Amino acid sequence: KAQGVRMVKELVVSGAFHSPLMEPARTEVQNKLVTVSLKNAQVPVYANISAEATTDASQVKTLLVEQITGAVRWLESVACLIDGDSTNFYEIRPGNVLQGLIKRIDKSVSCECIGKADELAKFTI
């Protein structure tokens, strides 16, 4: 409370994602990404480790590795997306945990859950 925290909520997850316990996976991903060639993104990539947008391919690789063990800056990431005029969010996974978190940040944005392959099939880029 002294630091301004209003609520603490336990997130039920299936692994120790975004923690030092993921170091073996981080090392493996980093070694694999060395062999992958990426082009600069045409659409900004928002990384949860930095809460900022980038299109630079080498920076995307670095951020992908860092976020495996790094803390998620969820509030800042969503706020950055909204500040960049994002108003429609899609949670592509079973469940709707992220939808609820997004709605707590800004009730005016739209968030749709897509948890099955047939639901994803209706979207095209």
Beta strands, then each sheet from edge to edge (+ up, - down):
strand 1: 45-47
strand 2: 52-54
strand 3: 88-92
strand 4: 110-114
sheet 1: 1+ 2-
sheet 2: 3+ 4+
end
